[in-house]
Amino acid sequence: MLIDKNGKLFGKLSIIDFAVILLVIAAVIGVGVRLFGGTAKMVKSDRAFEYVVKVEGVRQYTVDALQKKGKLTDRRYEQEIGEITNVDVEDVEFQSTTADGDIVFVGLPERYTCYVTIRSVGKESDNSYFAGDDTEISAGRQFSIYSKYVDTTGTIQSVNVVE
């Protein structure tokens, strides 16, 4: 018999012991899939794409460093993840309320917003792109711009495939 009169499976394990063992096995499999499973299904590789990163509130020194352009790398792996192709600069403006309650836009002196266009070759998945060392590139994500001239962070505004 599978279960004896004391509720033991094969005379050794209780049903609760067996359920706990199954739960532990399921948890181990779940953790393994989470840690070692792929982030997304790769569809195409060696795709050229451009993405625009908005860097806000930087000083003239950072603007000058960004305009030197150059290749970007990932700090951890020192692998190339793209190249800056264009930098558009605007003065920083923020909302302010006057004493009588009106909302006005005021410039912040000596601070700039940069729109940095980066060209990269990487992989395309179902819902995002991956540059060089599998750095995910998708709109809305924080992105670190790191080169021999500059080290700053911005938000990816858009991603377009270059044909």
C-alpha positions as CSV (number, residue, x, y, z in Angstrom):
1,M,0.0,0.0,0.0
2,L,1.0,3.6,-0.6
3,I,-0.3,5.0,2.6
4,D,-0.4,2.9,5.8
5,K,-2.8,3.2,8.8
6,N,-0.6,5.9,10.5
7,G,-0.8,8.1,7.4
8,K,2.8,7.4,6.3
9,L,3.8,7.2,2.7
10,F,5.6,3.9,2.1
11,G,5.7,3.6,5.8
12,K,8.4,6.3,6.1
13,L,7.2,9.8,5.1
14,S,4.0,11.5,6.2
15,I,1.9,13.3,3.7
16,I,2.9,16.7,5.2
17,D,6.6,15.7,4.9
18,F,6.1,14.8,1.2
19,A,4.2,18.2,0.6
20,V,7.1,20.1,2.2
21,I,9.7,18.3,0.0
22,L,7.6,19.1,-3.1
23,L,7.4,22.8,-2.1
24,V,11.2,23.0,-1.5
25,I,11.9,21.4,-5.0
26,A,9.5,23.9,-6.6
27,A,11.2,26.8,-4.9
28,V,14.6,25.6,-6.0
29,I,13.4,25.3,-9.6
30,G,11.8,28.7,-9.4
31,V,15.0,30.4,-8.1
32,G,17.1,28.6,-10.8
33,V,14.8,29.8,-13.6
34,R,14.8,33.3,-12.2
35,L,18.6,33.5,-11.8
36,F,19.8,31.5,-14.8
37,G,16.9,32.1,-17.3
38,G,17.3,34.6,-20.1
39,T,15.9,38.1,-19.7
40,A,14.1,38.0,-23.0
41,K,14.0,36.0,-26.2
42,M,16.5,37.3,-28.7
43,V,15.0,37.8,-32.1
44,K,17.7,39.5,-34.2
45,S,21.3,40.3,-33.6
46,D,23.7,42.8,-35.0
47,R,21.0,45.5,-35.3
48,A,22.1,49.1,-35.5
49,F,20.0,51.4,-33.4
50,E,20.1,55.0,-32.1
51,Y,18.7,56.1,-28.8
52,V,18.4,59.5,-27.2
53,V,19.3,60.0,-23.5
54,K,18.1,63.1,-21.7
55,V,20.6,64.4,-19.1
56,E,19.2,67.2,-16.9
57,G,20.7,69.9,-14.8
58,V,24.4,69.6,-15.8
59,R,27.0,72.3,-15.8
60,Q,29.0,73.7,-18.8
61,Y,31.9,71.3,-18.0
62,T,29.6,68.3,-18.6
63,V,28.2,69.8,-21.8
64,D,31.7,70.3,-23.1
65,A,32.7,66.8,-22.2
66,L,29.6,65.3,-24.0
67,Q,30.2,67.4,-27.1
68,K,33.7,65.8,-27.4
69,K,31.6,62.7,-28.3
70,G,33.5,59.4,-28.4
71,K,32.9,55.8,-27.6
72,L,30.9,54.8,-24.5
73,T,31.7,51.8,-22.3
74,D,30.2,50.0,-19.4
75,R,32.0,50.7,-16.2
76,R,31.9,47.1,-15.0
77,Y,33.1,45.3,-18.1
78,E,34.9,48.0,-20.1
79,Q,33.1,46.8,-23.2
80,E,32.0,49.3,-25.9
81,I,28.2,49.9,-25.8
82,G,27.9,52.7,-28.3
83,E,29.2,56.0,-29.6
84,I,27.8,59.6,-29.1
85,T,26.8,61.0,-32.5
86,N,25.0,64.2,-31.5
87,V,24.4,66.4,-28.5
88,D,21.6,69.0,-28.4
89,V,21.7,71.5,-25.5
90,E,18.9,73.5,-23.9
91,D,18.8,75.8,-20.9
92,V,17.1,74.3,-17.8
93,E,13.7,75.7,-17.0
94,F,11.5,74.9,-14.0
95,Q,8.1,75.9,-12.8
96,S,7.9,78.6,-10.1
97,T,5.0,80.2,-8.4
98,T,5.0,84.0,-8.0
99,A,3.8,85.8,-4.9
100,D,0.4,86.4,-6.5
101,G,-0.1,82.7,-7.4
102,D,0.9,82.7,-11.1
103,I,3.0,79.8,-12.4
104,V,5.9,80.9,-14.5
105,F,8.8,79.1,-16.1
106,V,12.2,80.3,-14.8
107,G,15.6,79.5,-16.2
108,L,18.2,78.0,-13.9
109,P,21.5,79.9,-14.5
110,E,24.5,77.9,-15.7
111,R,22.5,74.6,-15.8
112,Y,21.6,72.8,-19.0
113,T,19.6,69.9,-20.3
114,C,21.4,67.7,-23.0
115,Y,19.8,65.3,-25.4
116,V,22.5,62.9,-26.3
117,T,22.1,60.7,-29.4
118,I,24.0,57.4,-29.1
119,R,24.5,54.9,-31.9
120,S,25.0,51.3,-31.0
121,V,25.0,47.8,-32.5
122,G,23.4,45.1,-30.5
123,K,20.6,42.6,-30.2
124,E,16.8,43.2,-30.5
125,S,14.4,41.2,-28.4
126,D,10.6,41.1,-28.3
127,N,10.3,44.3,-26.3
128,S,13.7,46.0,-26.0
129,Y,17.3,46.3,-27.3
130,F,20.6,45.2,-25.9
131,A,23.8,47.0,-26.5
132,G,27.3,45.4,-26.5
133,D,27.5,43.6,-23.2
134,D,23.7,43.0,-22.9
135,T,23.0,46.5,-21.4
136,E,19.2,46.8,-21.8
137,I,18.2,49.9,-23.9
138,S,14.5,50.8,-23.6
139,A,12.6,54.1,-23.2
140,G,12.2,55.3,-19.7
141,R,15.2,53.4,-18.3
142,Q,18.1,55.1,-16.5
143,F,21.3,55.0,-18.5
144,S,24.9,55.7,-17.4
145,I,27.0,57.6,-20.0
146,Y,30.6,56.7,-19.3
147,S,33.5,57.5,-21.6
148,K,37.0,58.9,-21.2
149,Y,35.5,62.4,-21.2
150,V,32.4,62.2,-19.1
151,D,30.6,60.2,-16.4
152,T,26.9,61.1,-16.0
153,T,23.4,59.5,-15.9
154,G,20.2,60.3,-17.9
155,T,16.9,58.8,-18.9
156,I,16.4,57.1,-22.3
157,Q,13.8,59.1,-24.3
158,S,13.5,57.1,-27.5
159,V,15.0,54.1,-29.4
160,N,15.0,53.8,-33.2
161,V,16.3,51.0,-35.4
162,V,18.8,52.4,-38.1
163,E,18.4,50.6,-41.4
